[in-house]
């Protein structure tokens, strides 16, 4: 999962690179980012990832207690009901798309000859059109999350690994084709739709059937596990958890700033999300079926140990990511989005500043999916969603106060950081009340030592680039970045090794395995 999500994040960054180089950082790209809010509303209303989070524990319980017939029965009923519900919501959103677009665009301005002009009504039709193209993709995402849930529960990760990559490839191809065919940024929307259908519906269905799964459409709500599924899902639908709506809220408040800010915050947020996907989501997805199995078998000692170890591993891997993003933000932005039409004198430095602010809480965002899966694996969705909803209200209040106080666009990523840190603190102590004490001392120790190693690592990276002449070519910058990145990565490893962090043992074992595989390596006694 780490490898597949790494590929997904790389493709995601390439997607942003292609978008910025083909269309720049201006009103068209702002329109695309705001258009995504229309289908995202569907995703939010029907719980998005909450579908699989509520489904996997129930499906796992049936599978691991030798009730496979009941497992596929609940899958069939849940899929049928959700397919009907999603289809209805898509139709409603299609009708209300102009109103949603007007709300999201409200306040957007641009400057012509130094005079600010309101352009919200000008771009609203484009936002509506793009949003309607993207709407059917939500059927693929939501129903696909249930299909993928059957594979996660049985520890089959091939289709989940491919799904996001196919989606990103679709957007990239659409952006290139759209720019050449004259349909502009609409090509990205069409590419995303096709990629979503193939990656999230066609491929999961193929893999599921190949592993012996079956679907028989049914509305039998009395089937075993169905009521329990909807009882778990209901709090997720009624709540507005911070992780699921953070980007949507940020885009709404970003529309109150001048042209390009929606795109700037999206590009910087996507860069920040790269380590979140590689470390946070991948570890959370991999540990989820294991935690569900431990809970089903009533092995809470193993459960607590697994949660604690996963949190410590996540911190160890994500803290240096924060340091790299903070220290090397100018080089990262230049290499990823500083191409073609994106080479705007104002927008790229703004993206650098936003990324530096976002980077401060990467470690917190990476811990969040682990803690959420901890709740979902014990069949609890109400508690984390209530906590997430409270933090969402706090986040909205911070954004509203900062925007109205004219504190500048960086108040939005700063508010995101504060909300993310408060969220993981609240989730951690709430989970302890349900499962017992986790390894607090070990987690705090990992935080402290990882922070020390990351400070040394970030300072080294900043210092090495300090001596690089300004404005090198892209190729030279890429080579220098890779050299510096590898160097400071080893610095982090050796510093944390000297600090006695047990998390370094995994890297040491991996290096030993590679050493033994070398043809000229001495034989192991």
C-alpha positions, 0 to 999 in steps of 0.5 A: 500500500505504501508503494501504491500510494507513493505512485498515486501521490507522484501521479497526483503531483504530475497531474498538478504539474500538467494542469499548471503548465497547460493552464497556468494559475488563474481563473480557469484553474480556480474554476476547476478547483471550485467545480470539484466542490459540487461532486464533493458535496455528494461525497460529504453527504453520503459519508465518503470514506465512511462507507468502507469504514462502516462496512469493513468491520462487519464484513470482516466479522462475518469472514473471520467467523466463517459466515461467508454467506452472510458476508456477501449477503450484507455486501449485496444489500448495502451496495444496492441501497447505496447505489440507489441513494447515490444516484438520487443525490447525483440527480439532485446535485445536477439540478442544484449545480448552479446554486452550489457554484454561485455559493462557492464562487461568491467573493471571487475577484481579479484585478485589471489595471490595478482595479479589483473586479468581481468575477464570481458571476462570470466564472459560475457557469464554467464551475457549473459545467465542470461540476456536472461533468464530474458528478457521475464520478461520485457513483464510482467513488462511493460504490467502489469504496464498498467493492474495495472494502471486500478486498481490504477485509480479505487483505487483497490490496492489488485493486485498491493500489491501482484505483487512485493511479488509474484516476490520476492517469485519467486526469493527466491524459484529459488535461493534455488532450483538452489543451490540444483539442481546444476544450480547455480545462474541461478535458481534466473533468472528462479524464477524471470521470473516465479514470474514476469509472475504470479505476473504482468500478471496473477494476474492483469488480474484476478483482472481487469476482476473481476472488470468489465474491458475488453481488445479488441486488437486494433490498432485504434490510433484515439481512444479518449485519445490514442494520448494524452497518447503517447504525455505524454509518448514520453518525458519519452522515449526520456529522461533518468530520474535519478531514472530509470537509477541510478542503471543501471549506478551504476552497470556499474561503479561498474564493474570497481572495483574488484570482489564483488563490484557490489554485495556490492553496490546492497546489500547496495542499496537494504537495502537503498531502503527498506524505499523508497519502504515503505514510498516513493513509497507507498505514491506516488502510493496511492496519484497519483489517488487522485491528478489525480482526483483533477486535473480532477475536477479543485480543485487545492487548494485541489491538492496543500494541498494534495501534501504538506501534503504528502511531509511532511508525507514522510519527517517525516517517512523517515528522521528517516530511514536515521538515523537508517541506518546510526547508525545501519548499522553494525547490519543491514548488519549482520542480513540481509546478513551476513549468509552462504557464505556471511561471507567474512572478506572484503565484509561485512564491505564494504557493511556496509560502502556503506549503511552508505553513501547511508543512508544520502539521503534516505529522498530525494529519498522518496520525489522524487516519490511524486514530479514526480507523482505531474507532471504526475497527471497534464498530464506533463511528459516532464518537470520532465523527462528533469530535471531528464535527466539533473541530470542523466548527472550530476550523470554520470559525478560525477561517471566518475570523481570519478572513474577515480580519484581512489577515491574508490567505495564509490564515487558511492553512494556519487554521488547518494546522491548528484544527488538525493538531486539536483533532488528533489530541481529542481522538487519542484520549477518546480512543483510550477511553474505549480500548484502554491505555495506549503507549503514551510514553513511547509515543511522546518519546517518538514525537520528541526524538523525531522532532530533534532529528527533523530539525537537524535534517531540515537545517542541513537541507536548508544549509546545503541549498544556501550555497546553490546559485540562484535560478539553476536549470530544472535538470540541475535543480532536480539532480541537486534536490535528489542529492540533498534529499538522500543526504539529509534522509541519511542524516535523519536516520543516523541522528535518530539511530543515535537517539536510540529510536526503535523505529530505526530497526526496520530500516536497519533490517531492510538494509541488511536484507539488501546487503545479503541479496548482493551477489558479492555479499559474504554468506550468512552463517 
